[in-house]
Amino acid sequence: MEHGCYIGNHSNISTNSTLNGDVTVEDYCFIGSSSVITGQLRIGESAIVGAGAVVIRNVKPRTVVAGVPAKLIKEIE
């Protein structure tokens, strides 16, 4: 994790994950193991990033993203 990153309350960042470039992770998020989040991005509240995902775009609140590059898998109701 680099300088300028913000991690919200009750969020979980799993092992080997990389956050760099002023990333904001809002409250109640889960970032899977070995994920890469780079650039001035925002991970919305209660979002889930799958293990090994490479996030290059903002993630909307209450969604699940995964893959390389990370794509929307589903919305959480």
MARKOL-920072 format. One record per residue: residue number from 1; residue in three letters; chain; x, y, z of N, C-alpha, C in turn. Coordinates in steps of 0.02 Angstrom, whole numbers, padded with zeros to 5 digits. Layout:
+-----+-----+----+--------+---------+--------+---------+----------+--------+--------+---------+--------+
:   i :  aa : ch : n.east : n.north :   n.up : ca.east : ca.north :  ca.up : c.east : c.north :   c.up :
+-----+-----+----+--------+---------+--------+---------+----------+--------+--------+---------+--------+
: NUM : ALA :  A :      X :       Y :      Z :       X :        Y :      Z :      X :       Y :      Z :
...
+-----+-----+----+--------+---------+--------+---------+----------+--------+--------+---------+--------+
This chain:
+-----+-----+----+--------+---------+--------+---------+----------+--------+--------+---------+--------+
:   i :  aa : ch : n.east : n.north :   n.up : ca.east : ca.north :  ca.up : c.east : c.north :   c.up :
+-----+-----+----+--------+---------+--------+---------+----------+--------+--------+---------+--------+
:   1 : MET :  A :  00043 :  -00058 :  00000 :   00000 :    00000 :  00000 :  00045 :   00062 :  00000 :
:   2 : GLU :  A :  00032 :   00107 : -00046 :   00071 :    00168 : -00051 :  00039 :   00226 : -00014 :
:   3 : HIS :  A :  00075 :   00281 : -00011 :   00049 :    00341 :  00021 : -00012 :   00366 : -00018 :
:   4 : GLY :  A : -00055 :   00401 :  00016 :  -00114 :    00429 : -00016 : -00173 :   00381 : -00021 :
:   5 : CYS :  A : -00165 :   00319 :  00002 :  -00221 :    00271 :  00001 : -00262 :   00279 :  00064 :
:   6 : TYR :  A : -00327 :   00268 :  00058 :  -00373 :    00272 :  00115 : -00412 :   00207 :  00119 :
:   7 : ILE :  A : -00414 :   00177 :  00178 :  -00452 :    00116 :  00190 : -00508 :   00133 :  00239 :
:   8 : GLY :  A : -00571 :   00120 :  00219 :  -00629 :    00135 :  00260 : -00637 :   00086 :  00318 :
:   9 : ASN :  A : -00685 :   00101 :  00360 :  -00700 :    00059 :  00419 : -00725 :  -00009 :  00398 :
:  10 : HIS :  A : -00704 :  -00060 :  00435 :  -00728 :   -00129 :  00428 : -00713 :  -00159 :  00359 :
:  11 : SER :  A : -00663 :  -00134 :  00324 :  -00643 :   -00163 :  00260 : -00588 :  -00213 :  00272 :
:  12 : ASN :  A : -00584 :  -00264 :  00229 :  -00536 :   -00318 :  00235 : -00492 :  -00319 :  00173 :
:  13 : ILE :  A : -00427 :  -00310 :  00182 :  -00378 :   -00314 :  00128 : -00339 :  -00378 :  00138 :
:  14 : SER :  A : -00347 :  -00426 :  00093 :  -00314 :   -00491 :  00100 : -00240 :  -00488 :  00082 :
:  15 : THR :  A : -00204 :  -00542 :  00096 :  -00132 :   -00546 :  00086 : -00112 :  -00536 :  00014 :
:  16 : ASN :  A : -00052 :  -00509 :  00005 :  -00020 :   -00498 : -00060 : -00057 :  -00450 : -00105 :
:  17 : SER :  A : -00105 :  -00413 : -00080 :  -00140 :   -00363 : -00120 : -00098 :  -00300 : -00126 :
:  18 : THR :  A : -00103 :  -00266 : -00183 :  -00065 :   -00205 : -00196 : -00113 :  -00148 : -00210 :
:  19 : LEU :  A : -00106 :  -00094 : -00172 :  -00145 :   -00033 : -00183 : -00095 :   00023 : -00193 :
:  20 : ASN :  A : -00098 :   00057 : -00251 :  -00052 :    00113 : -00260 : -00084 :   00167 : -00302 :
:  21 : GLY :  A : -00064 :   00229 : -00289 :  -00089 :    00285 : -00327 : -00153 :   00316 : -00301 :
:  22 : ASP :  A : -00156 :   00331 : -00237 :  -00214 :    00366 : -00208 : -00279 :   00327 : -00213 :
:  23 : VAL :  A : -00278 :   00265 : -00198 :  -00337 :    00222 : -00199 : -00379 :   00235 : -00137 :
:  24 : THR :  A : -00445 :   00240 : -00144 :  -00491 :    00246 : -00088 : -00534 :   00183 : -00085 :
:  25 : VAL :  A : -00531 :   00149 : -00029 :  -00573 :    00090 : -00017 : -00624 :   00112 :  00036 :
:  26 : GLU :  A : -00687 :   00115 :  00017 :  -00739 :    00138 :  00063 : -00755 :   00085 :  00115 :
:  27 : ASP :  A : -00804 :   00098 :  00158 :  -00821 :    00054 :  00214 : -00849 :  -00013 :  00190 :
:  28 : TYR :  A : -00836 :  -00066 :  00230 :  -00864 :   -00133 :  00222 : -00844 :  -00168 :  00157 :
:  29 : CYS :  A : -00786 :  -00153 :  00130 :  -00763 :   -00185 :  00068 : -00722 :  -00247 :  00084 :
:  30 : PHE :  A : -00717 :  -00291 :  00035 :  -00673 :   -00349 :  00039 : -00629 :  -00350 : -00023 :
:  31 : ILE :  A : -00564 :  -00350 : -00013 :  -00516 :   -00353 : -00068 : -00482 :  -00421 : -00064 :
:  32 : GLY :  A : -00492 :  -00463 : -00115 :  -00466 :   -00531 : -00116 : -00390 :  -00533 : -00121 :
:  33 : SER :  A : -00362 :  -00590 : -00103 :  -00290 :   -00602 : -00103 : -00259 :  -00590 : -00172 :
:  34 : SER :  A : -00200 :  -00560 : -00172 :  -00160 :   -00547 : -00233 : -00194 :  -00501 : -00283 :
:  35 : SER :  A : -00240 :  -00461 : -00261 :  -00272 :   -00411 : -00305 : -00225 :  -00352 : -00315 :
:  36 : VAL :  A : -00233 :  -00319 : -00372 :  -00194 :   -00259 : -00388 : -00244 :  -00203 : -00404 :
:  37 : ILE :  A : -00239 :  -00148 : -00367 :  -00282 :   -00090 : -00379 : -00235 :  -00031 : -00388 :
:  38 : THR :  A : -00236 :  -00001 : -00448 :  -00188 :    00050 : -00463 : -00221 :   00110 : -00496 :
:  39 : GLY :  A : -00195 :   00169 : -00481 :  -00223 :    00231 : -00508 : -00266 :   00265 : -00456 :
:  40 : GLN :  A : -00291 :   00323 : -00473 :  -00334 :    00360 : -00427 : -00404 :   00332 : -00431 :
:  41 : LEU :  A : -00414 :   00275 : -00398 :  -00477 :    00238 : -00403 : -00514 :   00238 : -00337 :
:  42 : ARG :  A : -00579 :   00225 : -00342 :  -00622 :    00219 : -00283 : -00657 :   00152 : -00286 :
:  43 : ILE :  A : -00652 :   00115 : -00230 :  -00688 :    00052 : -00222 : -00748 :   00069 : -00178 :
:  44 : GLY :  A : -00808 :   00065 : -00207 :  -00869 :    00087 : -00173 : -00887 :   00045 : -00112 :
:  45 : GLU :  A : -00928 :   00073 : -00069 :  -00949 :    00041 : -00006 : -00977 :  -00029 : -00019 :
:  46 : SER :  A : -00956 :  -00076 :  00022 :  -00979 :   -00146 :  00021 : -00963 :  -00183 : -00044 :
:  47 : ALA :  A : -00914 :  -00159 : -00081 :  -00893 :   -00193 : -00143 : -00847 :  -00251 : -00126 :
:  48 : ILE :  A : -00846 :  -00300 : -00171 :  -00803 :   -00359 : -00164 : -00759 :  -00363 : -00226 :
:  49 : VAL :  A : -00693 :  -00367 : -00216 :  -00645 :   -00376 : -00270 : -00618 :  -00447 : -00264 :
:  50 : GLY :  A : -00628 :  -00487 : -00316 :  -00607 :   -00557 : -00315 : -00531 :  -00565 : -00312 :
:  51 : ALA :  A : -00510 :  -00623 : -00287 :  -00439 :   -00638 : -00282 : -00405 :  -00634 : -00350 :
:  52 : GLY :  A : -00347 :  -00603 : -00352 :  -00308 :   -00598 : -00413 : -00332 :  -00548 : -00464 :
:  53 : ALA :  A : -00383 :  -00509 : -00446 :  -00411 :   -00459 : -00493 : -00361 :  -00402 : -00504 :
:  54 : VAL :  A : -00364 :  -00373 : -00563 :  -00326 :   -00313 : -00579 : -00377 :  -00258 : -00593 :
:  55 : VAL :  A : -00383 :  -00212 : -00546 :  -00434 :   -00159 : -00550 : -00403 :  -00097 : -00582 :
:  56 : ILE :  A : -00432 :  -00076 : -00639 :  -00407 :   -00017 : -00675 : -00461 :   00036 : -00683 :
:  57 : ARG :  A : -00521 :   00023 : -00656 :  -00577 :    00070 : -00658 : -00610 :   00072 : -00589 :
:  58 : ASN :  A : -00647 :   00126 : -00575 :  -00684 :    00130 : -00512 : -00732 :   00071 : -00506 :
:  59 : VAL :  A : -00744 :   00050 : -00444 :  -00790 :   -00004 : -00430 : -00851 :   00026 : -00395 :
:  60 : LYS :  A : -00910 :   00014 : -00422 :  -00971 :    00043 : -00393 : -00987 :   00010 : -00326 :
:  61 : PRO :  A : -01022 :   00045 : -00282 :  -01042 :    00016 : -00218 : -01085 :  -00046 : -00228 :
:  62 : ARG :  A : -01078 :  -00093 : -00181 :  -01118 :   -00155 : -00179 : -01116 :  -00194 : -00245 :
:  63 : THR :  A : -01054 :  -00203 : -00271 :  -01045 :   -00245 : -00330 : -00988 :  -00294 : -00317 :
:  64 : VAL :  A : -00985 :  -00345 : -00359 :  -00931 :   -00394 : -00357 : -00895 :  -00389 : -00424 :
:  65 : VAL :  A : -00828 :  -00380 : -00421 :  -00787 :   -00378 : -00481 : -00732 :  -00431 : -00475 :
:  66 : ALA :  A : -00710 :  -00456 : -00533 :  -00656 :   -00505 : -00534 : -00627 :  -00508 : -00604 :
:  67 : GLY :  A : -00567 :  -00536 : -00609 :  -00536 :   -00547 : -00674 : -00480 :  -00498 : -00689 :
:  68 : VAL :  A : -00450 :  -00509 : -00748 :  -00395 :   -00467 : -00771 : -00413 :  -00443 : -00842 :
:  69 : PRO :  A : -00431 :  -00381 : -00851 :  -00445 :   -00331 : -00799 : -00511 :  -00347 : -00764 :
:  70 : ALA :  A : -00520 :  -00318 : -00705 :  -00581 :   -00332 : -00666 : -00643 :  -00309 : -00702 :
:  71 : LYS :  A : -00693 :  -00353 : -00704 :  -00758 :   -00338 : -00735 : -00814 :  -00353 : -00686 :
:  72 : LEU :  A : -00870 :  -00321 : -00697 :  -00929 :   -00332 : -00654 : -00952 :  -00404 : -00659 :
:  73 : ILE :  A : -00959 :  -00437 : -00602 :  -00986 :   -00505 : -00598 : -01059 :  -00502 : -00579 :
:  74 : LYS :  A : -01074 :  -00462 : -00526 :  -01144 :   -00455 : -00506 : -01152 :  -00395 : -00460 :
:  75 : GLU :  A : -01214 :  -00374 : -00452 :  -01231 :   -00322 : -00404 : -01259 :  -00355 : -00342 :
:  76 : ILE :  A : -01243 :  -00328 : -00284 :  -01265 :   -00355 : -00220 : -01327 :  -00317 : -00198 :
:  77 : GLU :  A : -01381 :  -00352 : -00185 :  -01444 :   -00319 : -00164 : -01445 :  -00308 : -00090 :
+-----+-----+----+--------+---------+--------+---------+----------+--------+--------+---------+--------+
